[in-house]
Amino acid sequence: MTLPQLRGVRLADRLGSRENNFDVLRLVAAWSVLVSHSFALVGREEPLHQFGTTLGNVGVLVFFAVSGLLIRRSWEHDPSPRDFWVKRALRLLPALATVAVVTAFVLGPLVTSRSLSAYFSSWETWIYPVRVTLLYTFGAPLPGVFDGNLYPGVNGPLWSLPVEVFAYFCLFLLGVAGLLGRRWLVTTLAGLSLVWAAWWVPHTSEAVGAIYVLSAFALGAAAYTWRDRLVLAWPVALALVPACIAAGLGPEAVRVLVWTPAAVYLSYWFAYAVPPVGQVLVRWGDASYGVYIWAFPVQQALVQWGVDDPWVLMAVATPVVWLLAIASWRLIERPALRHKPRPTAPPAGDPPTSSEPGTVDPVRGAQPGGG
């Protein structure tokens, strides 16, 4: 490894590059949720339970860390309220509506414990796609679907989508108020969010406490404001690994305080400082979102049909979910994203942020992924 590689790269110098590992990172994060649930859905302890968390939670943490940076950057390049929400809607809703409709009207009839007449006469069947598409995902049931499984949920991971939209809304408010360019304000808010997260997790249930991932989004948005000074270096990344292990063996609050910023830093380091890896995994398209929203109902169906070993569940579900995700990308997501509004200015890289409070960079640059 050369000396310049050890010294690392500035985030500002890499933000405009399309040669990054974000697609691979997001795919691995989505798959880690599938892996984690392969254990939970058959009553086994999930990976990383020794640290008071799960592999799935870490995957969602990475999603929010990446989203905080890229959504903040998207606003910088196109600070139009209408365009901002159109982009978010096109990214989230078409694929989400599709999985909701297929779950309700294709998978549901195959796995429901009720008669087909009772299933299709229930208002829950017909309202399910509407609820999910409107991001009312908490406790969205289907009559008789997976109610005999160890975990009766239809599509549990969808809980994170309204939480992420809430993060978008907070960033949007700061943007329209002209406050995102105030470096110290954004940094202070991110710091307060981390303190809140460290307090929140030990004082709430495991399910409710998971929304602390909002802090990773806030730290990602703050990282963008410091992009001219944030260096992504191998020694720092390697030092964070034992630090996370040590923190994971301590109190929950300490783990949150260490793991959240570590997830932010390591995500950007892997995306920008590591040479492109695993590109064969994404050569057919960006399957990460599809994997995330399709995995749970597929796994639940396999459990209902008799799969009770986590490794078998993982091995069978992975190719099925991946094919569904690729189909989602090619047939639903990519065509929808072609309708995204164009930025207000042509892309031309990411100049450093001025150190003066309240200064906003020119709206320039190409979006490397998401947003």
VEXMARTOR-173746 format. One line per field, with one value per residue (C-alpha): residue number from 1; chain; residue in one letter; x, y, z. Coordinates in steps of 0.1 Angstrom, whole numbers, m for minus. Layout:
N
nr c(NUM_...)
kette c(A_...)
rest c(A_...)
c1 c(X_...)
c2 c(Y_...)
c3 c(Z_...)
***
This chain:
371
nr c(1_2_3_4_5_6_7_8_9_10_11_12_13_14_15_16_17_18_19_20_21_22_23_24_25_26_27_28_29_30_31_32_33_34_35_36_37_38_39_40_41_42_43_44_45_46_47_48_49_50_51_52_53_54_55_56_57_58_59_60_61_62_63_64_65_66_67_68_69_70_71_72_73_74_75_76_77_78_79_80_81_82_83_84_85_86_87_88_89_90_91_92_93_94_95_96_97_98_99_100_101_102_103_104_105_106_107_108_109_110_111_112_113_114_115_116_117_118_119_120_121_122_123_124_125_126_127_128_129_130_131_132_133_134_135_136_137_138_139_140_141_142_143_144_145_146_147_148_149_150_151_152_153_154_155_156_157_158_159_160_161_162_163_164_165_166_167_168_169_170_171_172_173_174_175_176_177_178_179_180_181_182_183_184_185_186_187_188_189_190_191_192_193_194_195_196_197_198_199_200_201_202_203_204_205_206_207_208_209_210_211_212_213_214_215_216_217_218_219_220_221_222_223_224_225_226_227_228_229_230_231_232_233_234_235_236_237_238_239_240_241_242_243_244_245_246_247_248_249_250_251_252_253_254_255_256_257_258_259_260_261_262_263_264_265_266_267_268_269_270_271_272_273_274_275_276_277_278_279_280_281_282_283_284_285_286_287_288_289_290_291_292_293_294_295_296_297_298_299_300_301_302_303_304_305_306_307_308_309_310_311_312_313_314_315_316_317_318_319_320_321_322_323_324_325_326_327_328_329_330_331_332_333_334_335_336_337_338_339_340_341_342_343_344_345_346_347_348_349_350_351_352_353_354_355_356_357_358_359_360_361_362_363_364_365_366_367_368_369_370_371)
kette c(A_A_A_A_A_A_A_A_A_A_A_A_A_A_A_A_A_A_A_A_A_A_A_A_A_A_A_A_A_A_A_A_A_A_A_A_A_A_A_A_A_A_A_A_A_A_A_A_A_A_A_A_A_A_A_A_A_A_A_A_A_A_A_A_A_A_A_A_A_A_A_A_A_A_A_A_A_A_A_A_A_A_A_A_A_A_A_A_A_A_A_A_A_A_A_A_A_A_A_A_A_A_A_A_A_A_A_A_A_A_A_A_A_A_A_A_A_A_A_A_A_A_A_A_A_A_A_A_A_A_A_A_A_A_A_A_A_A_A_A_A_A_A_A_A_A_A_A_A_A_A_A_A_A_A_A_A_A_A_A_A_A_A_A_A_A_A_A_A_A_A_A_A_A_A_A_A_A_A_A_A_A_A_A_A_A_A_A_A_A_A_A_A_A_A_A_A_A_A_A_A_A_A_A_A_A_A_A_A_A_A_A_A_A_A_A_A_A_A_A_A_A_A_A_A_A_A_A_A_A_A_A_A_A_A_A_A_A_A_A_A_A_A_A_A_A_A_A_A_A_A_A_A_A_A_A_A_A_A_A_A_A_A_A_A_A_A_A_A_A_A_A_A_A_A_A_A_A_A_A_A_A_A_A_A_A_A_A_A_A_A_A_A_A_A_A_A_A_A_A_A_A_A_A_A_A_A_A_A_A_A_A_A_A_A_A_A_A_A_A_A_A_A_A_A_A_A_A_A_A_A_A_A_A_A_A_A_A_A_A_A_A_A_A_A_A_A_A_A_A_A_A_A_A_A_A_A_A_A_A_A_A_A_A_A_A_A_A_A_A_A)
rest c(M_T_L_P_Q_L_R_G_V_R_L_A_D_R_L_G_S_R_E_N_N_F_D_V_L_R_L_V_A_A_W_S_V_L_V_S_H_S_F_A_L_V_G_R_E_E_P_L_H_Q_F_G_T_T_L_G_N_V_G_V_L_V_F_F_A_V_S_G_L_L_I_R_R_S_W_E_H_D_P_S_P_R_D_F_W_V_K_R_A_L_R_L_L_P_A_L_A_T_V_A_V_V_T_A_F_V_L_G_P_L_V_T_S_R_S_L_S_A_Y_F_S_S_W_E_T_W_I_Y_P_V_R_V_T_L_L_Y_T_F_G_A_P_L_P_G_V_F_D_G_N_L_Y_P_G_V_N_G_P_L_W_S_L_P_V_E_V_F_A_Y_F_C_L_F_L_L_G_V_A_G_L_L_G_R_R_W_L_V_T_T_L_A_G_L_S_L_V_W_A_A_W_W_V_P_H_T_S_E_A_V_G_A_I_Y_V_L_S_A_F_A_L_G_A_A_A_Y_T_W_R_D_R_L_V_L_A_W_P_V_A_L_A_L_V_P_A_C_I_A_A_G_L_G_P_E_A_V_R_V_L_V_W_T_P_A_A_V_Y_L_S_Y_W_F_A_Y_A_V_P_P_V_G_Q_V_L_V_R_W_G_D_A_S_Y_G_V_Y_I_W_A_F_P_V_Q_Q_A_L_V_Q_W_G_V_D_D_P_W_V_L_M_A_V_A_T_P_V_V_W_L_L_A_I_A_S_W_R_L_I_E_R_P_A_L_R_H_K_P_R_P_T_A_P_P_A_G_D_P_P_T_S_S_E_P_G_T_V_D_P_V_R_G_A_Q_P_G_G_G)
c1 c(0_15_19_m8_m32_m24_m29_m64_m86_m106_m143_m147_m123_m142_m179_m181_m167_m189_m162_m173_m185_m219_m240_m220_m222_m260_m264_m243_m263_m296_m284_m272_m308_m318_m291_m301_m337_m329_m320_m347_m376_m367_m361_m323_m302_m292_m255_m240_m264_m233_m229_m265_m275_m281_m265_m297_m296_m261_m273_m300_m275_m253_m284_m291_m254_m252_m286_m276_m246_m263_m296_m278_m258_m289_m304_m272_m273_m311_m326_m361_m387_m408_m379_m367_m399_m405_m370_m377_m412_m398_m371_m393_m429_m431_m412_m429_m464_m454_m442_m474_m497_m479_m478_m515_m528_m503_m484_m512_m537_m510_m501_m532_m548_m583_m604_m600_m635_m627_m594_m606_m637_m616_m610_m574_m565_m576_m563_m529_m513_m527_m513_m479_m476_m486_m458_m482_m462_m462_m484_m499_m514_m530_m558_m544_m510_m481_m502_m489_m452_m430_m429_m463_m453_m459_m430_m412_m383_m406_m407_m375_m391_m413_m384_m362_m388_m390_m352_m358_m384_m361_m333_m359_m370_m334_m329_m359_m350_m315_m298_m281_m252_m245_m218_m218_m256_m257_m229_m245_m278_m259_m241_m273_m289_m260_m265_m303_m296_m273_m300_m329_m317_m313_m346_m369_m378_m356_m381_m387_m351_m341_m351_m319_m305_m318_m286_m265_m285_m278_m241_m240_m255_m230_m202_m211_m207_m172_m163_m133_m117_m129_m101_m110_m78_m70_m53_m84_m108_m87_m85_m123_m127_m112_m128_m163_m156_m146_m175_m199_m189_m198_m230_m255_m251_m214_m220_m243_m219_m191_m209_m230_m201_m180_m207_m207_m170_m165_m193_m177_m142_m154_m172_m145_m111_m113_m107_m139_m147_m174_m187_m199_m226_m241_m235_m272_m284_m289_m307_m303_m337_m354_m336_m346_m383_m388_m367_m390_m422_m402_m385_m417_m433_m404_m406_m444_m436_m413_m378_m366_m328_m313_m286_m311_m334_m306_m294_m329_m341_m310_m313_m351_m350_m321_m340_m371_m348_m332_m367_m378_m348_m351_m389_m400_m372_m350_m379_m393_m360_m358_m385_m364_m362_m329_m306_m308_m272_m250_m228_m192_m178_m179_m159_m150_m173_m163_m154_m175_m208_m238_m219_m235_m215_m227_m252_m230_m220_m234_m252_m231_m260_m294_m310)
c2 c(0_34_63_84_55_53_91_87_108_139_133_165_152_120_131_138_105_77_52_42_12_26_1_m28_m14_m9_m44_m60_m39_m51_m87_m85_m78_m109_m129_m115_m123_m159_m165_m145_m160_m195_m186_m184_m156_m132_m125_m98_m104_m107_m69_m61_m55_m75_m77_m64_m33_m26_m29_m3_19_18_27_58_68_66_83_113_121_116_132_162_163_160_191_210_203_209_229_228_217_201_183_171_153_141_124_108_95_81_62_48_44_26_m5_m3_m3_m32_m54_m44_m54_m87_m96_m89_m105_m131_m143_m137_m161_m188_m186_m174_m197_m184_m194_m174_m160_m148_m135_m114_m102_m87_m50_m56_m73_m44_m17_m33_m20_15_15_3_27_56_44_34_3_m3_m33_m35_m70_m93_m117_m151_m144_m157_m156_m191_m182_m175_m139_m130_m98_m96_m73_m62_m42_m17_1_20_37_62_68_76_99_117_122_136_159_173_179_195_219_230_234_256_276_282_266_236_259_268_243_246_245_212_198_207_191_160_159_163_135_112_121_115_81_70_79_65_30_19_34_19_m14_m31_m24_13_19_10_44_58_52_87_98_82_102_134_126_118_152_169_150_166_201_190_173_196_184_149_125_88_69_33_37_54_27_m1_15_18_m20_m28_3_m10_m44_m29_m6_m34_m53_m23_m5_1_38_35_11_36_65_46_25_52_76_45_33_67_69_33_35_65_50_18_37_62_51_14_5_m7_m42_m67_m49_m82_m82_m50_m54_m63_m33_m17_m45_m32_m16_m46_m70_m50_m48_m83_m104_m106_m119_m145_m157_m158_m179_m204_m206_m214_m240_m258_m243_m242_m239_m204_m215_m233_m203_m180_m202_m206_m170_m152_m162_m159_m124_m113_m123_m104_m74_m74_m76_m47_m26_m32_m31_m7_13_23_33_54_71_82_107_124_162_175_194_232_233_209_186_197_182_192_222_224_241_275_276_307_300_303_299_275_261_266_240_217_180_147_124_92_71_77_110)
c3 c(0_m10_13_m4_1_38_41_27_5_13_10_m10_m36_m41_m40_m77_m87_m100_m93_m58_m38_m27_m48_m34_2_0_m14_14_39_25_24_60_70_52_70_104_99_87_123_140_120_131_168_168_181_154_145_167_196_218_213_223_187_155_120_106_128_116_80_86_103_72_50_71_72_34_29_52_30_m4_4_18_m14_m35_m19_m24_m62_m66_m37_m51_m26_m54_m70_m37_m29_m64_m63_m30_m41_m74_m55_m28_m38_m72_m59_m26_m41_m63_m34_m15_m43_m50_m13_m9_m41_m51_m20_5_m11_m12_25_43_69_60_31_m1_2_37_27_m3_16_44_43_55_22_1_23_28_m5_2_38_27_m2_21_44_72_76_113_121_86_86_61_72_82_66_87_118_128_123_153_141_127_108_70_61_92_77_62_96_86_55_74_97_68_53_86_83_48_62_89_63_40_68_74_37_30_60_46_76_60_50_86_94_132_134_114_134_167_157_147_180_199_178_189_226_222_205_234_259_238_232_268_278_252_238_212_184_193_201_166_154_168_133_127_143_115_90_109_112_74_67_89_73_40_55_66_34_27_60_64_54_47_57_62_96_110_95_109_143_144_142_177_191_180_194_228_228_219_250_272_280_253_254_248_218_202_208_191_165_150_139_131_107_91_87_76_50_33_36_20_m7_m16_m2_m11_m48_m65_m53_m59_m90_m104_m77_m91_m128_m134_m115_m81_m63_m27_m22_m38_m16_14_7_m8_16_46_30_10_42_61_33_34_72_69_43_67_65_101_97_94_70_47_49_40_11_m4_1_m12_m49_m49_m34_m56_m87_m75_m67_m101_m117_m94_m105_m142_m145_m118_m101_m131_m154_m125_m119_m155_m146_m119_m124_m137_m113_m115_m126_m146_m126_m122_m90_m54_m43_m6_18_29_66_70_88_66_33_8_m21_m57_m67_m87_m90_m102_m79_m75_m62_m46_m43)
***
